[in-house]
Amino acid sequence: MAEFSLDLTEDQITMQKWLHDFSAEVIRPAAHEWDEREETPWPIIKQASEVGIYSVDFMAQQWFDDTGLGMMIAQEELFWGDAGIALSIMGTGLAAAAVSANGTPEQIGEFVPAMYGTPDDVKLAAFCSSEPDAGSDVGAMKTRAAYDEANDEWILNGTKTWATNGGIADWHVIVATVDPSLGTRGQASFVVPPGTKGLTQGQKFKKHGIRASHTAEVVLDDVHIPGGNLLGGREKLDGRLTRAREGLKSGVQPSMATFERTRPTVGAQAVGIARAAYEVALDYAKVREQFGRPIIENQGIAFKLADMKMKIDASRLLVWRAAWMARNGKEFTAAEGSQSKLFAGETAVWVTEQAIQILGGNGYTREYPVERMHRDAKIYTIFEGTSEIQRLVIARAISGTYIR
Ligand SMILES: Cc1cc2nc3c(=O)[nH]c(=O)nc-3n(C[C@H](O)[C@H](O)[C@H](O)COP(=O)(O)OP(=O)(O)OC[C@H]3O[C@@H](n4cnc5c(N)ncnc54)[C@H](O)[C@@H]3O)c2cc1C
């Protein structure tokens, strides 16, 4: 009767080793170069596609792993290699998750494989929800979607910002408002296919970290898309709008549904960064000598490493719990997905900073990777819901009170 187990299956162990080797041999050696170039690492995405990591089959296999842990293990290993490059490989997944969470089975079958393309013709996708005046406050979104009944088309207008892969992607999933008077309940998600007129890239941002991942504005100027590119279909949207107008509870919102599905995976990414920095610091502390002995022999250093290891393991357990719950249909009663992202994100920032401290002057230079890892880690308290918003979500869930 010992059902509880944290043992990985043989398939999971094989996959973990495969991704670890790809990270160690391909991603890690390229990390410094692409961080400095601040460009999407196309050759590495292509290589990931050729070996089958950047592929709809691999991603689907990990998402539908019975335990829920497959995707968590994959994220941790790739982000252990380098966060910027790994985000370029995994960025399409955010758009694919939006389609999977909100689309009909036909839409999922049509759009998701097309978003990855093939090794000979690699494609990218972007998920665009945030706007200059609508970051945490998703309900303030101004991008409009209007339906043209005569031509069975949707017409999108507005400006999205901070979109990972925005403008360079082939496919864009756009969250837009159909009825602004309904706030988030008046929003829906739309798929903009490659080459659609009116969609252009605005400013490309120069960033603090994850610099190998492209982040940009996406401008939508009279973008016409087929009626069938409304995720979930017209009937479902009309029903939802009617219920919202009647003031009834209308169920999960498009962008929220995406975030619920992706939060533990984002936590797993942060675990990968933290583990990478911890390993560098542990190795360094064993060989760096001051006062005639390795610095690890000082409790001041060894205790830091003990705390780093403990918090990384705790983060992983929270991530795995949330992923297991999501996969096994367990209801999140205390915002377990948010807990995992919040704790892992803040742990990554803290652990990478401790790693710099352990490496001293070397840690502060770009000769050693922990400086980059610290810059990369910081995004984990900001995107996919800031730390403050995660606390708000958890506090509301445990209290049943509308805390502001
Ligand atoms: C590198 C990068 C990649 C990104 N990728 C994407 C992407 O692919 N797609 C996408 O749609 N978006 C993306 N984002 C946007 C990201 O999700 C937002 O930046 C994030 O949601 C925060 O919004 P904001 O920047 O407008 O901050 P704001 O919402 O303006 O928040 C500013 C500060 O106020 C705090 N705050 C706000 N409201 C409250 C409150 N009620 N209570 C307490 N504190 C509060 C916040 O926690 C934060 O500390 C990305 C951002 C970056 C930087």
The ligand as an SDF file (V2000), in Angstrom:
LIG
                    3D

 53 58  0  0  0  0  0  0  0  0999 V2000
   11.2950   39.4610  -20.6220 C   0  0  0  0  0  0  0  0  0  0  0  0
    9.8150   39.5010  -20.5700 C   0  0  0  0  0  0  0  0  0  0  0  0
    9.0730   38.5700  -21.2910 C   0  0  0  0  0  0  0  0  0  0  0  0
    7.6750   38.6240  -21.2670 C   0  0  0  0  0  0  0  0  0  0  0  0
    6.9690   37.7620  -22.0620 N   0  0  0  0  0  0  0  0  0  0  0  0
    5.6240   37.9490  -22.1960 C   0  0  0  0  0  0  0  0  0  0  0  0
    4.8900   37.2110  -23.1590 C   0  0  0  0  0  0  0  0  0  0  0  0
    5.4280   36.3560  -23.8840 O   0  0  0  0  0  0  0  0  0  0  0  0
    3.5620   37.4870  -23.3120 N   0  0  0  0  0  0  0  0  0  0  0  0
    2.9270   38.4110  -22.5490 C   0  0  0  0  0  0  0  0  0  0  0  0
    1.7320   38.6060  -22.7330 O   0  0  0  0  0  0  0  0  0  0  0  0
    3.6020   39.1180  -21.5970 N   0  0  0  0  0  0  0  0  0  0  0  0
    4.9220   38.9220  -21.4240 C   0  0  0  0  0  0  0  0  0  0  0  0
    5.6310   39.6610  -20.4830 N   0  0  0  0  0  0  0  0  0  0  0  0
    4.9210   40.6590  -19.6800 C   0  0  0  0  0  0  0  0  0  0  0  0
    4.8380   40.2860  -18.2020 C   0  0  0  0  0  0  0  0  0  0  0  0
    3.9510   39.2350  -18.0160 O   0  0  0  0  0  0  0  0  0  0  0  0
    4.4680   41.5770  -17.4230 C   0  0  0  0  0  0  0  0  0  0  0  0
    5.6220   42.3980  -17.4210 O   0  0  0  0  0  0  0  0  0  0  0  0
    4.0190   41.2730  -16.0300 C   0  0  0  0  0  0  0  0  0  0  0  0
    2.7530   40.6760  -16.0460 O   0  0  0  0  0  0  0  0  0  0  0  0
    3.9370   42.5170  -15.1490 C   0  0  0  0  0  0  0  0  0  0  0  0
    3.2330   43.5390  -15.7560 O   0  0  0  0  0  0  0  0  0  0  0  0
    3.8660   45.0150  -15.8010 P   0  0  0  0  0  0  0  0  0  0  0  0
    5.2410   44.8810  -16.3130 O   0  0  0  0  0  0  0  0  0  0  0  0
    2.9240   45.9040  -16.5160 O   0  0  0  0  0  0  0  0  0  0  0  0
    3.9630   45.4700  -14.2920 O   0  0  0  0  0  0  0  0  0  0  0  0
    2.8320   46.2360  -13.4550 P   0  0  0  0  0  0  0  0  0  0  0  0
    1.5710   45.4650  -13.5300 O   0  0  0  0  0  0  0  0  0  0  0  0
    2.8210   47.6610  -13.8420 O   0  0  0  0  0  0  0  0  0  0  0  0
    3.4210   46.0960  -11.9830 O   0  0  0  0  0  0  0  0  0  0  0  0
    4.4080   46.9640  -11.4640 C   0  0  0  0  0  0  0  0  0  0  0  0
    4.6380   46.5970   -9.9890 C   0  0  0  0  0  0  0  0  0  0  0  0
    3.4020   46.8090   -9.2590 O   0  0  0  0  0  0  0  0  0  0  0  0
    3.0260   45.6170   -8.6110 C   0  0  0  0  0  0  0  0  0  0  0  0
    1.5580   45.5130   -8.5780 N   0  0  0  0  0  0  0  0  0  0  0  0
    0.6840   45.6610   -9.6050 C   0  0  0  0  0  0  0  0  0  0  0  0
   -0.5760   45.4710   -9.1840 N   0  0  0  0  0  0  0  0  0  0  0  0
   -0.5000   45.1390   -7.8740 C   0  0  0  0  0  0  0  0  0  0  0  0
   -1.4590   44.7970   -6.8720 C   0  0  0  0  0  0  0  0  0  0  0  0
   -2.7520   44.7280   -7.1340 N   0  0  0  0  0  0  0  0  0  0  0  0
   -1.0020   44.5310   -5.6280 N   0  0  0  0  0  0  0  0  0  0  0  0
    0.3090   44.5940   -5.3200 C   0  0  0  0  0  0  0  0  0  0  0  0
    1.2600   44.9130   -6.2350 N   0  0  0  0  0  0  0  0  0  0  0  0
    0.8570   45.1650   -7.4890 C   0  0  0  0  0  0  0  0  0  0  0  0
    3.6510   44.4970   -9.4390 C   0  0  0  0  0  0  0  0  0  0  0  0
    3.7680   43.3150   -8.6970 O   0  0  0  0  0  0  0  0  0  0  0  0
    4.9830   45.1210   -9.8020 C   0  0  0  0  0  0  0  0  0  0  0  0
    5.8800   44.9750   -8.7450 O   0  0  0  0  0  0  0  0  0  0  0  0
    7.0220   39.5950  -20.4670 C   0  0  0  0  0  0  0  0  0  0  0  0
    7.7790   40.4990  -19.7300 C   0  0  0  0  0  0  0  0  0  0  0  0
    9.1510   40.4910  -19.7890 C   0  0  0  0  0  0  0  0  0  0  0  0
    9.9170   41.5340  -19.0260 C   0  0  0  0  0  0  0  0  0  0  0  0
  1  2  1  0
  2  3  1  0
  2 52  2  0
  3  4  2  0
  4  5  1  0
  4 50  1  0
  5  6  2  0
  6  7  1  0
  6 13  1  0
  7  8  2  0
  7  9  1  0
  9 10  1  0
 10 11  2  0
 10 12  1  0
 12 13  2  0
 13 14  1  0
 14 15  1  0
 14 50  1  0
 15 16  1  0
 16 17  1  0
 16 18  1  0
 18 19  1  0
 18 20  1  0
 20 21  1  0
 20 22  1  0
 22 23  1  0
 23 24  1  0
 24 25  2  0
 24 26  1  0
 24 27  1  0
 27 28  1  0
 28 29  2  0
 28 30  1  0
 28 31  1  0
 31 32  1  0
 32 33  1  0
 33 34  1  0
 33 48  1  0
 34 35  1  0
 35 36  1  0
 35 46  1  0
 36 37  1  0
 36 45  1  0
 37 38  2  0
 38 39  1  0
 39 40  1  0
 39 45  2  0
 40 41  1  0
 40 42  2  0
 42 43  1  0
 43 44  2  0
 44 45  1  0
 46 47  1  0
 46 48  1  0
 48 49  1  0
 50 51  2  0
 51 52  1  0
 52 53  1  0
M  END
$$$$
